[in-house]
Amino acid sequence: MSTSEVNLVTLPKRRADAQPIPQPTVSAARKPEAPTSPERLARPSVPMLDAILGQPFYVLDNGFVRVIDYMGDDDAVVQAARVSYGAGTKRVHGDRGLIRYLMRHSHTTPFEMCEIKLHVRVPMDSWRQWIRHRTANVNEYSTRYSVAIDATQRTAPDEWRTQSTAIRQGSTGHLPPALGKRLSAAEQQLQKKARDVYEARLAAGVAREQARKDLPLSTYTEAYWKIDLHNLLHFINLRMDVHAQQEIRAYATVIGEGIVAKWVPVVWEAFLDYRRHAVQLSRMEAEIIGALISNAPERARSLAATCGLLNLGEDGSLAPNRERTELEARLRAFGLTPPWG
């Protein structure tokens, strides 16, 4: 289009009685200062963790955990806390003391300033428990896009556990090795058959998303798992517990003792002292312990009865009560004898 063809917009004439538009003025005293050069920061580096980047820590028979990347360290926790508390905190708390204070009083945000990314290989049945911790960023190996990992967790003849009668989801003790040997042989046959059927389906042209449906839960999967330190410690505290399934407990122990202890040693020390090996008491438990320490076993027994811990069964003996059992363990840890026999 030529210039002569352009339709020009005609602006309306300004009215004679219109007030002039005020123009902004800038005071010389308020002119912005020239920007200064930004402070140069060094990325936190932990030599002990750098030394194991990418190194696999083997778990079970075919699993592993390895560090891919991390952000922050013990100092990052301290730095975040002091931003929150303001000036003067340095004089009140040393770095170690501040971290222990934060852990002791359940201040969580400073620990969220640190993050770590792990690459894990784990059996599907353990991964189901793992993925229930919904506080991480996860990208898992997909058997819709790729062929399933050709590895399954196998159980040694002396590793078959018996069902616990006290805890429905737990195990205790082991089956005789002779029986375990037969179970391990049957396990291997089952896993091989499942893999053969899976690969036959793929060879026949069955879609990967459908061919996978009969693979056993013992099949290994892999994932990148990124999580902040606060939620990682929560994961470790739950999954290292004696009541956790043995397989996922093995992973949590490797992550905690093999990785986190090297990454943030001061935080790890505080975690062990105030979370992992600490004893938490309810109001009722504290009152019962106080009564026993005061040499008042009758009052302790009365408190326990009032709280429903000493109900009797049909045979006249104490009925099973998990809360009472846990209290009795705490009493013995303090060198006290339960006063109800």
KEDOBA-64703 format. One record per residue (C-alpha): residue number from 1; residue in one letter; x, y, z. Coordinates in Angstrom, 1 decimal, always signed. Layout:
N
ATOM    nr   rest        u        v        w
ATOM   NUM      a        X        Y        Z
...
//
This chain:
341
ATOM    nr   rest        u        v        w
ATOM     1      m     +0.0     +0.0     +0.0
ATOM     2      s     +1.3     +3.4     -1.0
ATOM     3      t     +1.6     +6.4     +1.4
ATOM     4      s     -1.3     +8.1     -0.4
ATOM     5      e     -3.6     +5.2     +0.4
ATOM     6      v     -3.1     +5.3     +4.1
ATOM     7      n     -6.1     +6.7     +6.0
ATOM     8      l     -4.8     +9.2     +8.5
ATOM     9      v     -6.7     +9.7    +11.8
ATOM    10      t     -7.7    +13.3    +12.4
ATOM    11      l     -7.4    +14.2    +16.1
ATOM    12      p    -10.1    +16.5    +17.5
ATOM    13      k     -9.1    +20.1    +18.2
ATOM    14      r     -8.3    +21.0    +21.8
ATOM    15      r    -11.1    +23.1    +23.3
ATOM    16      a    -10.2    +26.7    +24.2
ATOM    17      d    -11.4    +26.4    +27.8
ATOM    18      a     -9.6    +23.1    +28.5
ATOM    19      q     -7.3    +23.1    +31.4
ATOM    20      p     -3.6    +22.3    +30.7
ATOM    21      i     -2.4    +18.9    +31.6
ATOM    22      p     +0.0    +19.0    +34.6
ATOM    23      q     +3.4    +17.8    +33.8
ATOM    24      p     +5.3    +15.7    +36.4
ATOM    25      t     +8.3    +17.3    +37.9
ATOM    26      v    +11.4    +15.5    +39.3
ATOM    27      s    +13.2    +17.0    +42.3
ATOM    28      a    +16.9    +17.0    +42.0
ATOM    29      a    +17.1    +15.8    +45.5
ATOM    30      r    +15.0    +12.7    +44.7
ATOM    31      k    +16.7    +11.5    +41.6
ATOM    32      p    +17.4     +7.8    +41.8
ATOM    33      e    +20.9     +6.8    +42.5
ATOM    34      a    +23.0     +5.0    +40.0
ATOM    35      p    +22.6     +1.2    +40.5
ATOM    36      t    +25.4     -0.5    +42.3
ATOM    37      s    +27.1     -3.7    +41.3
ATOM    38      p    +25.2     -6.7    +42.7
ATOM    39      e    +26.9     -8.8    +45.4
ATOM    40      r    +28.6    -11.8    +43.9
ATOM    41      l    +27.6    -15.0    +45.7
ATOM    42      a    +29.3    -18.4    +45.6
ATOM    43      r    +27.1    -21.5    +45.2
ATOM    44      p    +27.2    -23.6    +48.4
ATOM    45      s    +29.3    -26.6    +48.0
ATOM    46      v    +29.7    -29.6    +50.3
ATOM    47      p    +32.9    -31.5    +49.4
ATOM    48      m    +31.7    -34.8    +51.0
ATOM    49      l    +28.6    -34.7    +48.9
ATOM    50      d    +30.4    -33.6    +45.8
ATOM    51      a    +32.6    -36.7    +46.2
ATOM    52      i    +29.6    -39.0    +45.8
ATOM    53      l    +27.6    -37.2    +43.1
ATOM    54      g    +26.3    -39.9    +40.7
ATOM    55      q    +27.8    -42.7    +42.8
ATOM    56      p    +25.2    -45.5    +43.3
ATOM    57      f    +24.5    -46.7    +46.8
ATOM    58      y    +23.2    -50.3    +46.2
ATOM    59      v    +20.1    -51.4    +48.1
ATOM    60      l    +18.5    -54.8    +48.2
ATOM    61      d    +19.6    -57.1    +45.3
ATOM    62      n    +19.2    -54.8    +42.3
ATOM    63      g    +18.2    -51.3    +43.6
ATOM    64      f    +20.2    -48.2    +44.2
ATOM    65      v    +20.1    -44.5    +45.3
ATOM    66      r    +22.4    -41.8    +43.9
ATOM    67      v    +22.6    -38.1    +44.2
ATOM    68      i    +22.0    -36.1    +41.0
ATOM    69      d    +22.1    -32.6    +42.4
ATOM    70      y    +21.6    -30.6    +45.5
ATOM    71      m    +21.0    -27.0    +46.7
ATOM    72      g    +22.0    -25.5    +50.0
ATOM    73      d    +23.8    -26.9    +53.1
ATOM    74      d    +23.9    -26.3    +56.9
ATOM    75      d    +24.7    -22.7    +56.3
ATOM    76      a    +21.7    -22.2    +54.1
ATOM    77      v    +19.4    -23.3    +57.0
ATOM    78      v    +21.1    -20.8    +59.3
ATOM    79      q    +21.0    -18.0    +56.6
ATOM    80      a    +17.2    -18.5    +56.1
ATOM    81      a    +16.5    -18.5    +59.8
ATOM    82      r    +18.4    -15.2    +60.3
ATOM    83      v    +16.5    -13.5    +57.5
ATOM    84      s    +13.4    -14.4    +59.4
ATOM    85      y    +14.6    -13.5    +62.9
ATOM    86      g    +16.3    -10.3    +61.9
ATOM    87      a    +19.5     -8.6    +63.0
ATOM    88      g    +21.2     -9.6    +66.2
ATOM    89      t    +20.5    -13.3    +65.9
ATOM    90      k    +24.2    -14.1    +65.4
ATOM    91      r    +25.0    -12.9    +68.9
ATOM    92      v    +22.3    -15.0    +70.4
ATOM    93      h    +22.8    -18.3    +68.7
ATOM    94      g    +25.8    -20.0    +67.2
ATOM    95      d    +25.2    -21.8    +63.9
ATOM    96      r    +25.0    -25.2    +65.5
ATOM    97      g    +22.9    -23.9    +68.4
ATOM    98      l    +20.5    -22.2    +66.0
ATOM    99      i    +20.0    -25.3    +63.9
ATOM   100      r    +19.3    -27.4    +67.1
ATOM   101      y    +16.9    -24.7    +68.3
ATOM   102      l    +15.0    -24.8    +65.0
ATOM   103      m    +14.8    -28.6    +65.1
ATOM   104      r    +13.8    -28.7    +68.8
ATOM   105      h    +11.0    -26.2    +68.3
ATOM   106      s     +9.7    -27.6    +65.0
ATOM   107      h    +10.6    -24.6    +62.9
ATOM   108      t    +10.3    -26.1    +59.4
ATOM   109      t    +10.7    -23.3    +56.8
ATOM   110      p    +14.5    -22.9    +57.2
ATOM   111      f    +15.0    -26.6    +56.4
ATOM   112      e    +12.9    -26.2    +53.2
ATOM   113      m    +15.6    -23.9    +51.8
ATOM   114      c    +17.7    -27.0    +51.1
ATOM   115      e    +16.8    -29.4    +48.3
ATOM   116      i    +18.2    -32.6    +46.9
ATOM   117      k    +17.5    -34.6    +43.7
ATOM   118      l    +18.0    -38.4    +43.9
ATOM   119      h    +17.9    -41.1    +41.2
ATOM   120      v    +16.4    -44.2    +42.7
ATOM   121      r    +15.7    -47.8    +41.5
ATOM   122      v    +13.2    -49.5    +43.8
ATOM   123      p    +10.8    -52.5    +43.6
ATOM   124      m     +7.2    -51.5    +42.7
ATOM   125      d     +5.7    -52.7    +46.0
ATOM   126      s     +8.1    -50.4    +48.0
ATOM   127      w     +7.6    -47.6    +45.5
ATOM   128      r     +3.9    -47.6    +46.3
ATOM   129      q     +4.7    -46.7    +49.9
ATOM   130      w     +7.4    -44.3    +48.8
ATOM   131      i     +5.2    -42.3    +46.5
ATOM   132      r     +2.6    -41.7    +49.3
ATOM   133      h     +5.0    -39.0    +50.4
ATOM   134      r     +3.3    -36.3    +48.2
ATOM   135      t     +5.8    -33.6    +49.2
ATOM   136      a     +8.3    -34.3    +46.4
ATOM   137      n     +8.7    -33.7    +42.7
ATOM   138      v     +8.8    -37.0    +40.9
ATOM   139      n     +9.4    -38.1    +37.3
ATOM   140      e     +9.2    -41.9    +37.0
ATOM   141      y    +10.3    -44.3    +34.3
ATOM   142      s     +7.2    -45.0    +32.2
ATOM   143      t     +6.4    -48.5    +30.9
ATOM   144      r     +3.9    -46.9    +28.5
ATOM   145      y     +6.8    -45.4    +26.6
ATOM   146      s     +9.6    -47.8    +27.3
ATOM   147      v    +10.1    -51.5    +27.9
ATOM   148      a     +9.9    -52.4    +31.6
ATOM   149      i    +13.2    -52.7    +33.4
ATOM   150      d    +14.3    -56.3    +33.2
ATOM   151      a    +15.1    -56.7    +36.9
ATOM   152      t    +13.0    -58.0    +39.8
ATOM   153      q    +13.7    -58.2    +43.5
ATOM   154      r    +14.4    -61.7    +44.6
ATOM   155      t    +14.2    -63.1    +48.1
ATOM   156      a    +17.0    -65.2    +49.5
ATOM   157      p    +16.0    -68.5    +51.2
ATOM   158      d    +16.8    -67.1    +54.7
ATOM   159      e    +14.9    -63.8    +54.1
ATOM   160      w    +11.3    -65.0    +54.1
ATOM   161      r     +9.6    -63.3    +57.1
ATOM   162      t     +6.5    -64.5    +59.0
ATOM   163      q     +3.4    -62.5    +59.6
ATOM   164      s     +3.3    -60.5    +62.8
ATOM   165      t     +0.4    -61.4    +65.1
ATOM   166      a     +0.6    -58.1    +66.9
ATOM   167      i     +0.7    -55.7    +63.9
ATOM   168      r     -1.4    -56.6    +60.9
ATOM   169      q     +0.8    -54.8    +58.4
ATOM   170      g     +4.1    -56.0    +59.9
ATOM   171      s     +6.3    -59.1    +60.0
ATOM   172      t     +8.4    -60.8    +62.6
ATOM   173      g    +10.9    -63.7    +62.5
ATOM   174      h    +11.8    -65.9    +59.6
ATOM   175      l    +10.7    -69.1    +58.1
ATOM   176      p    +12.9    -72.2    +58.2
ATOM   177      p    +15.6    -72.0    +55.5
ATOM   178      a    +14.5    -75.3    +53.9
ATOM   179      l    +11.0    -73.9    +53.3
ATOM   180      g    +12.5    -70.6    +52.2
ATOM   181      k    +14.6    -72.4    +49.6
ATOM   182      r    +11.4    -73.8    +48.0
ATOM   183      l     +9.7    -70.4    +48.2
ATOM   184      s    +12.7    -68.7    +46.5
ATOM   185      a    +12.7    -71.3    +43.7
ATOM   186      a     +9.0    -70.8    +43.1
ATOM   187      e     +9.5    -67.0    +43.1
ATOM   188      q    +12.1    -67.2    +40.5
ATOM   189      q     +9.9    -69.4    +38.2
ATOM   190      l     +7.0    -67.0    +38.6
ATOM   191      q     +9.1    -63.9    +37.8
ATOM   192      k    +10.6    -65.6    +34.7
ATOM   193      k     +7.2    -66.7    +33.5
ATOM   194      a     +5.8    -63.2    +33.9
ATOM   195      r     +8.7    -61.7    +32.0
ATOM   196      d     +8.4    -64.3    +29.2
ATOM   197      v     +4.7    -63.5    +28.8
ATOM   198      y     +5.4    -59.8    +28.8
ATOM   199      e     +8.1    -60.0    +26.1
ATOM   200      a     +5.9    -62.4    +24.0
ATOM   201      r     +3.1    -59.8    +24.1
ATOM   202      l     +5.5    -57.1    +22.9
ATOM   203      a     +6.8    -59.3    +20.1
ATOM   204      a     +3.2    -59.9    +19.0
ATOM   205      g     +2.7    -56.1    +18.7
ATOM   206      v     +0.7    -55.6    +21.9
ATOM   207      a     +0.9    -52.0    +23.1
ATOM   208      r     +3.4    -51.5    +25.9
ATOM   209      e     +0.7    -49.9    +28.1
ATOM   210      q     -1.3    -53.1    +28.0
ATOM   211      a     +1.5    -55.7    +27.8
ATOM   212      r     +2.8    -54.6    +31.2
ATOM   213      k     -0.4    -55.3    +33.2
ATOM   214      d     +0.7    -58.7    +34.6
ATOM   215      l     +4.2    -57.8    +35.6
ATOM   216      p     +4.8    -58.6    +39.3
ATOM   217      l     +5.2    -55.9    +42.0
ATOM   218      s     +8.7    -57.1    +42.5
ATOM   219      t     +9.6    -55.4    +39.1
ATOM   220      y    +12.0    -52.6    +39.6
ATOM   221      t    +11.1    -49.0    +38.6
ATOM   222      e    +13.3    -45.9    +38.5
ATOM   223      a    +12.6    -42.3    +39.2
ATOM   224      y    +14.1    -38.9    +39.8
ATOM   225      w    +12.9    -37.7    +43.2
ATOM   226      k    +13.5    -34.1    +44.3
ATOM   227      i    +12.5    -33.1    +47.8
ATOM   228      d    +13.3    -30.3    +50.3
ATOM   229      l    +15.2    -31.2    +53.5
ATOM   230      h    +12.3    -30.7    +55.9
ATOM   231      n    +10.1    -33.2    +54.0
ATOM   232      l    +13.1    -35.6    +53.4
ATOM   233      l    +13.7    -35.8    +57.2
ATOM   234      h    +10.0    -36.6    +57.7
ATOM   235      f    +10.3    -39.4    +55.1
ATOM   236      i    +13.4    -40.8    +56.8
ATOM   237      n    +11.9    -40.6    +60.3
ATOM   238      l     +8.9    -42.6    +59.2
ATOM   239      r    +10.6    -45.1    +56.9
ATOM   240      m    +13.6    -45.8    +59.2
ATOM   241      d    +11.2    -46.6    +62.0
ATOM   242      v    +11.3    -50.2    +63.2
ATOM   243      h     +7.6    -50.6    +62.2
ATOM   244      a     +8.3    -49.7    +58.6
ATOM   245      q     +8.6    -52.4    +56.0
ATOM   246      q    +12.1    -53.8    +55.9
ATOM   247      e    +12.7    -53.1    +52.2
ATOM   248      i    +11.8    -49.4    +52.3
ATOM   249      r    +13.6    -49.1    +55.6
ATOM   250      a    +16.8    -50.2    +53.8
ATOM   251      y    +16.4    -47.3    +51.3
ATOM   252      a    +15.6    -44.7    +54.0
ATOM   253      t    +18.7    -45.8    +56.0
ATOM   254      v    +21.0    -45.5    +53.0
ATOM   255      i    +19.6    -42.0    +52.2
ATOM   256      g    +19.9    -40.9    +55.8
ATOM   257      e    +23.2    -42.3    +56.9
ATOM   258      g    +24.9    -42.4    +53.5
ATOM   259      i    +23.8    -39.1    +52.0
ATOM   260      v    +22.0    -36.7    +54.3
ATOM   261      a    +24.6    -37.2    +57.1
ATOM   262      k    +27.3    -36.1    +54.6
ATOM   263      w    +25.2    -33.2    +53.1
ATOM   264      v    +24.1    -31.5    +56.3
ATOM   265      p    +25.9    -33.0    +59.2
ATOM   266      v    +24.8    -30.5    +61.8
ATOM   267      v    +21.1    -30.8    +60.8
ATOM   268      w    +21.5    -34.6    +60.8
ATOM   269      e    +22.9    -34.5    +64.4
ATOM   270      a    +20.0    -32.4    +65.5
ATOM   271      f    +17.5    -34.7    +63.7
ATOM   272      l    +18.9    -37.8    +65.5
ATOM   273      d    +18.8    -36.0    +68.9
ATOM   274      y    +15.4    -34.4    +68.6
ATOM   275      r    +13.4    -36.6    +66.2
ATOM   276      r    +14.9    -39.9    +65.4
ATOM   277      h    +16.0    -41.0    +69.0
ATOM   278      a    +13.7    -38.7    +70.9
ATOM   279      v    +10.9    -39.9    +73.1
ATOM   280      q     +7.5    -38.0    +72.8
ATOM   281      l     +5.1    -38.2    +75.7
ATOM   282      s     +1.4    -37.6    +75.8
ATOM   283      r     -0.2    -35.7    +78.7
ATOM   284      m     -1.4    -39.0    +80.2
ATOM   285      e     +2.0    -40.6    +79.8
ATOM   286      a     +3.8    -37.7    +81.4
ATOM   287      e     +1.4    -37.8    +84.4
ATOM   288      i     +1.8    -41.5    +84.9
ATOM   289      i     +5.6    -41.2    +84.7
ATOM   290      g     +5.5    -38.3    +87.2
ATOM   291      a     +3.4    -40.4    +89.6
ATOM   292      l     +5.9    -43.3    +89.4
ATOM   293      i     +8.9    -41.0    +89.9
ATOM   294      s     +7.0    -39.6    +93.0
ATOM   295      n     +6.7    -43.1    +94.3
ATOM   296      a     +2.9    -43.1    +93.9
ATOM   297      p     +2.2    -46.3    +91.9
ATOM   298      e     -1.5    -46.4    +93.0
ATOM   299      r     -2.0    -43.0    +91.4
ATOM   300      a     -0.2    -44.1    +88.2
ATOM   301      r     -2.4    -47.2    +88.1
ATOM   302      s     -5.5    -45.1    +88.6
ATOM   303      l     -4.5    -42.7    +85.8
ATOM   304      a     -4.0    -45.6    +83.4
ATOM   305      a     -7.3    -47.1    +84.3
ATOM   306      t     -9.1    -43.8    +83.8
ATOM   307      c     -7.6    -43.6    +80.3
ATOM   308      g     -8.9    -47.0    +79.4
ATOM   309      l     -5.5    -48.8    +79.4
ATOM   310      l     -6.3    -51.4    +82.0
ATOM   311      n     -9.6    -52.9    +80.7
ATOM   312      l     -9.9    -56.6    +81.4
ATOM   313      g    -10.7    -59.4    +78.9
ATOM   314      e    -13.2    -62.2    +79.3
ATOM   315      d    -10.6    -64.3    +81.2
ATOM   316      g    -10.0    -61.6    +83.7
ATOM   317      s     -6.5    -60.6    +82.4
ATOM   318      l     -5.6    -57.3    +80.8
ATOM   319      a     -7.1    -57.0    +77.4
ATOM   320      p     -4.7    -56.2    +74.5
ATOM   321      n     -4.1    -52.5    +74.2
ATOM   322      r     -1.5    -51.1    +71.8
ATOM   323      e     -1.3    -47.7    +73.6
ATOM   324      r     -0.6    -49.5    +76.9
ATOM   325      t     +2.1    -51.6    +75.2
ATOM   326      e     +3.8    -48.5    +73.8
ATOM   327      l     +3.6    -46.8    +77.2
ATOM   328      e     +5.2    -49.9    +78.9
ATOM   329      a     +8.1    -49.7    +76.5
ATOM   330      r     +8.7    -46.0    +77.3
ATOM   331      l     +8.5    -46.8    +81.1
ATOM   332      r    +11.2    -49.5    +80.7
ATOM   333      a    +13.3    -47.1    +78.7
ATOM   334      f    +13.3    -44.8    +81.7
ATOM   335      g    +14.1    -47.6    +84.1
ATOM   336      l    +10.5    -47.7    +85.5
ATOM   337      t     +8.3    -50.8    +86.1
ATOM   338      p     +4.7    -50.7    +85.0
ATOM   339      p     +2.6    -50.8    +88.2
ATOM   340      w     -0.1    -53.1    +86.8
ATOM   341      g     +1.8    -56.3    +86.4
//
